């Protein structure tokens, strides 16, 4: 069963499918410093590094599939514009990458596709396909106001006394105009999930979409992800999402959620070992003192709820994010977690079965963006069963 993995990252989604007997023939990843991990762990895969939106990269991928049947397409288009945190701009090019995914489904015609994305995709709106002139004019007016609002808010935050009063007044006026235009939004926007589903149906796929919590599949992390699965119309079998094996309290014949302590406690006193990515962060005495004064369930930095958050030992962790180094604090030790401890929270197999390459900073980015291995494996089992 031949797979193509787009937006591959370090290979969390691909690893689950690979372990279930799927052959990852081709993978595409934008960043070389992330692709190095994929190349190391998937030595038989043709990893094409580069921007999927560029013609030359598209051509390389298409050439790689010449005379090879593609059975499954995997991938999670990057979720920057879909994130629940911060401003969500539906015209952000980083939020349009699902269109490139759709293009390859059309080009290669797989039997099944699996698309993963963040929970925020459920509420994001995009411009409707094929807007007429009046609808496009409305959309342009609305986005111009949104852009002006962002600029004014940035100026106000800068607290420059000479310009402070005027931006505040202008911001109120812009917000009033945006509020007045809200009623027109349904004329030019619709849920991006509907756009994806409708387009895939046009290409001949029966599409399902479901929000899954990784903790319900044995991952020691509460990570919610939207999973689209499309099955080509000529295949009569129906895809069934994996049955949950765990729940919060271990009731109804299920196992109890796996806790952080269960996942990583054996590593807490392990010596530093770069070969298994047990790499410690060197904290300043001042920061160590702050950690010591941070209770479980709170953050070292009081104004942030997730960065440097001290995990509860007896629960799954919150969602692992890249957080630019502001990763979880150990529940017992006065330090942040190592890349290998975070990999455990993402349910990756230990080295040498899965090795992270690159700098520690790069590893944290890879881990924050990865699909948990056990969630991927549960989905892969169901796709295998279908095929």
FENQUI-V225763 format. One line per field, one symbol per residue. phi: phi as a letter, one per 30 degrees, with the letter a starting at -180 (. if undefined). psi: psi as a letter, one per 40 degrees, with the letter a starting at -180 (. if undefined). A space follows every 10 residues. Layout:
BEGIN
phi: ???
psi: ???
END
This chain:
BEGIN
phi: .ccbcchdhd jddddddddc jdcddbbbbd cddcdddddd dbdccdcccl ddddeddedd ddddceibdc cbcclbeece dcedcidccd cdedccdddd deeddddchd dbbbccadee ddcdcbdddh dddddddddd dddddddded ddddddddhd edcdddeddd dddddddddd deddeddbba dddddddddd dddjbdcbba dcceddbidd adbcbdccbc ceddcddcdc ddddcbbeci chicddedde dedbedcdcd ddaddcidcd cdcdeddddd deccdeibce cedcccdhdd dddcbddddd bdhhjdddcd dbddaddded dddddciddd dddacccjdd ddeddeddcd deeddedddd edddedd
psi: hhihhifdbe fdddddddde eihgdiihhd hdeddddddd egdehhhhhi hdeidddddd ddddehehhh dhhiihhied eeiehahhhe ehdeeeeddd dddddddefi diihhiiidd ddeiiihiif iidddddddd dddddddddd dddddddefh ddeddddddd dddddddddd eddededeii hddddddddd ddefihhihi hihddefehf hghhihhhhh hidehdihhh iihheiidef ifeiiiihid dddedeedei ihgddefghi hhiidddddd ddehiheiid hdehddhfhh ihdeiiiihh idffefaiii ddigiiiidd dddddeeiii iedhhhiaid ddddddddei hhdddddddd dddddd.
END
